[in-house]
């Protein structure tokens, strides 16, 4: 029924249970602000070409320009350009490798250690109450850049989900990426501003 069919032109409310899909207890995280990325923005034409890979290119740039928070021996931490939440960072090996099973023992250890340190730093800087950690292995598993392994570290706070991404197609990020990078780099043990 159109608004014109309603008395006074008021829109009719539709029962969401009649929409497509099967009702269940699953809570869904809708992130429409990421559609630019999903549509291909900043993705390499050839993901296997390490010259085009953003995770290979980042370490060749200045920390401030690439949003690198910390550089280790075989892995590094970089902010996500398309964050699920403020402070969402990625831990990547420098080596262009796609699968967790292809990492060396040194890479496995440093990815894990940088992830642990990142959680400590994020808690200290922003008071995160929890985290989502994970790796998407392969395109079918949701990896946006499947050719270069990266571990997500997504800080979470009570009430950090709201109506804006769904209704307003807007994600509220209360701090600039450059400011987040600087704060994380300064708080990193033994770190400074990293520039």
MARVOKOL-780233 format. One record per residue (C-alpha): y, z, x. Coordinates in steps of 0.1 Angstrom, whole numbers, plus 5000, padded with zeros to 4 digits. Layout:
N
YZX/...
END
This chain:
195
500050005000/503449905015/506450135015/507949914988/504950004965/505750374968/508250554946/511550564965/510250334992/508450625010/505550515033/502050625021/500050855044/496650715053/493650935058/492750905095/489050955087/489050595073/490250445106/487850255129/485450465149/483150755142/484751095138/483551335164/484651645184/485751445214/489351505225/490851185238/493551145265/495650845255/497750705283/499550395270/502250425297/499550305322/499149965304/501349795330/498849895357/495849805336/497449465330/497549405367/500849535380/500749595417/496949505419/495749285447/494648935438/491648985461/490749355461/488349305490/491149175513/492349485531/495649315538/496349315500/494849655493/497549915484/495350195500/495150005532/498849905531/500250255524/499350405558/501150115575/504450225559/506650535563/505350835544/508550845522/508250475513/504450485506/504550835489/502050975514/501851355513/499551415542/497851215569/494551335584/492251185610/490150965587/491651025553/495051085537/496751205504/499150975485/500851015451/499550795423/502250535412/500750545377/500150925372/498251085343/500351395350/503251485373/501951545408/498751335404/497651235438/494851045454/492851125485/491650805503/489850725535/491850505558/488750275561/488450005534/485250125518/484350115481/481450345476/481150725482/477650665498/479350445525/481550725538/480750875572/480051245574/483551295589/485151105560/483251305534/484251635551/487951535554/488151395518/486751725506/489151935528/492251735518/491251765482/490952145485/494252175504/495951955478/494852185450/496252485470/499552305477/499952185441/499352535427/501952675451/504552405444/504152355406/501952635393/499152415381/496652605359/493752365365/492752025378/490851715369/489051585401/487151265402/486150925416/485650615395/482950415413/483150045404/485249855379/482849935350/483350305357/487150265354/488150215390/491550025391/491149945428/487349955431/487249805466/488850115482/487450455474/489950715462/489551075448/491951165420/493551515420/495251555386/497051885380/496952035345/498952295326/498452455293/500152235267/500651935291/499551695264/502051605237/503051345213/505351135236/502650895251/501150835217/504150815194/506950715218/504850515243/506550725269/505250965295/507551255304/507451315341/509951595348/510251525386/510651205406/507751085427/509851105459/510751465452/507151555444/506051385477/508651585497/507751915481/504051865486/504551745522/506752045530/504252285515/501252135532/499852375559/501352265592/503452005574/507051925572/508751645552/506351395569/508851115572/
END
